[in-house]
Amino acid sequence: MPQMYPLNWISLFFLFTLIFMFFNIIFYFQILYTLKQNKNFKLNNLNKKMNWKW
C-alpha cells in the first residue's frame, strides 16, 4: 500500500481554485439565464448603453 502524503499548501490551493472556478462558471451561467429570462431587467438600459452582447 503506498504511503499517503498529507495535503500541503500547494495541493490545497489547487483544490480551492478548482472549486472556485466551478462555482464561478455556475454563477456566470445563472446570470446569463436571468438576463435572458427578464427582459425588463435593471441592467437592461445599462446593457443598451454599453452595447453588451449577452
N, C-alpha and C positions, 0 to 999 in steps of 0.2 A: 504493500500500500504506500503511495507516495506521501511525502511529508506535506502537511497543509501549512502554507505560509500565512502569517497574519496579514491583514489588509494594511498596506502602507498608505501614505497620503496621496501618492500618485494614482493608485487604483481607486481610492475614494473620490478623488477629483474627477477621474474619468467616468465613474459611475454616476456622480451627481450631474455632470454635464450631459450625459445621455438622458437621464430622467428629465432634466430641464428642457432639452431640445424636444423631447417627446411631448411634454405638456405645452410647449410653445407652439408647436405645429397644430395641436388640437385647438388651442386658443385662437390661432390665426384663422383656421377654417370655420370656427364658430363665429368670428367677426364677419367673415365673408358671407356666411349663411344669413346672419341677422341683417346685413346690409342688402342682401337680395330680397329678404322677406319684407322688410319695412321700407316702402318707397318714400314715406314721409318721415324719414329718419332725421335726427337732429343734425347729423353731419352731411345731409344731402346738399344743402346750399354751399357748404364748405367744399364738398366734392366738385360741385359745378364750377366754383371759383378756381380751384387748383387744377381742374381738368384731370382728375384721377380716373384711371380705368379699373374699376373694381371687377 
